[in-house]
Amino acid sequence: MPEPRILILSNRDPEEVVDEPPLAQRVGSGRLRLGREDGSAVVAESVLAALAAAPGVRVAHRPVLRPSEVLAAIGDHRPDVIFNLCEALDGDSRHEVMCAWLLAGLDLRFTGSDHVALRSCLHKTEANRILARAGVRVPATVRVEGPDRIPEVAFPVIVKPEREDGSMGIDRGSVVHDRRALRDQVAAVVAQCRQPVVVQRYVHGREISVSLLGWPTPRVLPPGEVTFQGLPEGHPHVVTYESKWRPETAASIGTPSSAAVLRPLELRRVVAVGRRAFEVLGLRDYGRVDVRLDERGTPHVIDVNPNCDLSPDAGFARAAARAGLSYADVVWEILRAALARGARHDDLLRARGRAPARGRAAARSAARGALSAAPEAP
């Protein structure tokens, strides 16, 4: 029986020459930079190392930039399952849904959320509307096209780009307390990010990260908390772009993350709202829900990230470690979920009197057998 084939798809730097060797062949070269721009490559190398350590599987990694490169990678490697780390196409993070849409259209098994969930989470106003209709508490949010179309709002508010993640477009001026500052910040973000913004009521309280892992029933990993005591005077208690991607800055040094210490009732509320937001928006395999506690300790969902950073030193991996999971445990758990969906899909086809694609069911069965040799997560 042939070895099951796993393909890792990640983002290719638009400035990278196409004829260069794939990043998978340059592991350890020291070429990578720290920062948002190459985060996908860092994660891909880590996932590659975790998967390649298992016997009986064939693992390949292809950085892609355009839809045609996604199709070429699939044609070259004929994968049984794809570890999808592609968060953008054509260098635009707003196209992150496209890769998942292509893979689903080709009836390929892939990790992570599908294109419907990715699109809902990408558009923050839409995500908030879906959550609010489902009874999940979210801060009041309005979509604003530009500085001349600002409705009446209750201050303070935070201004964010509508279709970005990774704290793109968020800086120390993002929290505003009057209409003039709001107008200036809206104008700055629209000019910088070239898209509408969301203006959201600012909840001044503890920020808790709720990470979830698995499918079809995700487990909630021990929550983490961002602390803001080390920020310079006057800096709002928000995680800015500098906080996440510029480790040498005061904003990053002043916002460390650690295990959240919560009273039993607070913990139950935070876990419940995180799980509910994950399920309502249709996330699967892994994701992170960011929650703020108001002055009464009531949790409000401020962001839902279906493709949160899977770097070994990022918050998701630290949450997994608090649950006793190694980085390899996390990678295999995510991959097993994609294979389990494949098995369920094949069973459904058989129940309807249709046979799965020739050879594909056997290959996925072999992949599940190979993955069973990997250590089960506790």
Secondary structure as the mmCIF struct_conf table of DSSP 4:
data_model
#
loop_
_struct_conf.conf_type_id
_struct_conf.id
_struct_conf.beg_label_comp_id
_struct_conf.beg_label_asym_id
_struct_conf.beg_label_seq_id
_struct_conf.end_label_comp_id
_struct_conf.end_label_asym_id
_struct_conf.end_label_seq_id
HELX_LH_PP_P HELX_LH_PP_P1 PRO A 2 PRO A 4
STRN STRN1 ARG A 5 ASN A 11
HELX_LH_PP_P HELX_LH_PP_P2 ARG A 12 ASP A 13
TURN_TY1_P TURN_TY1_P1 PRO A 14 GLU A 15
BEND BEND1 GLU A 16 GLU A 16
TURN_TY1_P TURN_TY1_P2 VAL A 18 ASP A 19
BEND BEND2 GLU A 20 GLU A 20
HELX_LH_PP_P HELX_LH_PP_P3 PRO A 21 PRO A 22
HELX_RH_3T_P HELX_RH_3T_P1 LEU A 23 ARG A 26
TURN_TY1_P TURN_TY1_P3 VAL A 27 GLY A 28
BEND BEND3 SER A 29 GLY A 30
HELX_LH_PP_P HELX_LH_PP_P4 LEU A 32 ARG A 33
BEND BEND4 LEU A 34 GLY A 35
HELX_RH_3T_P HELX_RH_3T_P2 ARG A 36 ASP A 38
HELX_RH_AL_P HELX_RH_AL_P1 GLY A 39 ALA A 52
TURN_TY1_P TURN_TY1_P4 ALA A 53 ALA A 53
BEND BEND5 ALA A 54 ALA A 54
TURN_TY1_P TURN_TY1_P5 PRO A 55 GLY A 56
STRN STRN2 ARG A 58 VAL A 64
BEND BEND6 ARG A 66 ARG A 66
HELX_RH_AL_P HELX_RH_AL_P2 PRO A 67 HIS A 77
BEND BEND7 ASP A 80 ASP A 80
STRN STRN3 VAL A 81 ASN A 84
STRN STRN4 LEU A 89 LEU A 89
TURN_TY1_P TURN_TY1_P6 ASP A 90 GLY A 91
STRN STRN5 ASP A 92 ASP A 92
HELX_RH_3T_P HELX_RH_3T_P3 SER A 93 HIS A 95
HELX_RH_AL_P HELX_RH_AL_P3 GLU A 96 GLY A 105
TURN_TY1_P TURN_TY1_P7 LEU A 106 ASP A 107
STRN STRN6 PHE A 110 PHE A 110
BEND BEND8 THR A 111 GLY A 112
HELX_RH_AL_P HELX_RH_AL_P4 HIS A 115 LEU A 122
BEND BEND9 HIS A 123 HIS A 123
HELX_RH_AL_P HELX_RH_AL_P5 LYS A 124 ARG A 133
TURN_TY1_P TURN_TY1_P8 ALA A 134 GLY A 135
STRN STRN7 THR A 141 VAL A 144
BEND BEND10 GLU A 145 GLY A 146
TURN_TY1_P TURN_TY1_P9 PRO A 147 ASP A 148
HELX_LH_PP_P HELX_LH_PP_P5 ALA A 154 ALA A 154
BEND BEND11 PHE A 155 PRO A 156
STRN STRN8 VAL A 157 PRO A 161
TURN_TY1_P TURN_TY1_P10 GLU A 162 ARG A 163
TURN_TY1_P TURN_TY1_P11 GLY A 166 GLY A 169
TURN_TY1_P TURN_TY1_P12 ARG A 172 GLY A 173
BEND BEND12 SER A 174 SER A 174
STRN STRN9 VAL A 175 VAL A 176
BEND BEND13 ASP A 178 ASP A 178
HELX_RH_AL_P HELX_RH_AL_P6 ARG A 179 CYS A 193
BEND BEND14 ARG A 194 GLN A 195
STRN STRN10 VAL A 197 ARG A 201
BEND BEND15 GLY A 205 GLY A 205
STRN STRN11 GLU A 207 GLY A 214
BEND BEND16 TRP A 215 THR A 217
HELX_LH_PP_P HELX_LH_PP_P6 PRO A 218 PRO A 218
STRN STRN12 ARG A 219 VAL A 220
HELX_LH_PP_P HELX_LH_PP_P7 LEU A 221 PRO A 223
STRN STRN13 GLY A 224 VAL A 226
TURN_TY1_P TURN_TY1_P13 GLN A 229 GLY A 230
BEND BEND17 LEU A 231 LEU A 231
HELX_LH_PP_P HELX_LH_PP_P8 PRO A 232 PRO A 232
TURN_TY1_P TURN_TY1_P14 GLU A 233 GLY A 234
BEND BEND18 HIS A 237 VAL A 238
HELX_RH_AL_P HELX_RH_AL_P7 TYR A 241 TRP A 245
TURN_TY1_P TURN_TY1_P15 PRO A 247 GLU A 248
BEND BEND19 THR A 249 THR A 249
HELX_RH_AL_P HELX_RH_AL_P8 ALA A 250 ILE A 253
TURN_TY1_P TURN_TY1_P16 GLY A 254 GLY A 254
STRN STRN14 SER A 257 ALA A 259
HELX_RH_AL_P HELX_RH_AL_P9 PRO A 264 VAL A 280
TURN_TY1_P TURN_TY1_P17 LEU A 281 GLY A 282
STRN STRN15 ASP A 285 LEU A 293
TURN_TY1_P TURN_TY1_P18 GLU A 295 ARG A 296
STRN STRN16 PRO A 299 ASN A 305
TURN_TY1_P TURN_TY1_P19 PRO A 306 ASN A 307
TURN_TY1_P TURN_TY1_P20 PRO A 312 ASP A 313
BEND BEND20 ALA A 314 ALA A 314
HELX_RH_AL_P HELX_RH_AL_P10 GLY A 315 ARG A 322
TURN_TY1_P TURN_TY1_P21 ALA A 323 GLY A 324
HELX_RH_AL_P HELX_RH_AL_P11 TYR A 327 ALA A 351
TURN_TY1_P TURN_TY1_P22 ARG A 352 GLY A 353
HELX_LH_PP_P HELX_LH_PP_P9 ALA A 355 ALA A 357
TURN_TY1_P TURN_TY1_P23 ARG A 358 GLY A 359
HELX_RH_AL_P HELX_RH_AL_P12 ARG A 360 LEU A 371
TURN_TY1_P TURN_TY1_P24 SER A 372 ALA A 373
BEND BEND21 ALA A 374 ALA A 374
HELX_LH_PP_P HELX_LH_PP_P10 PRO A 375 ALA A 377
#
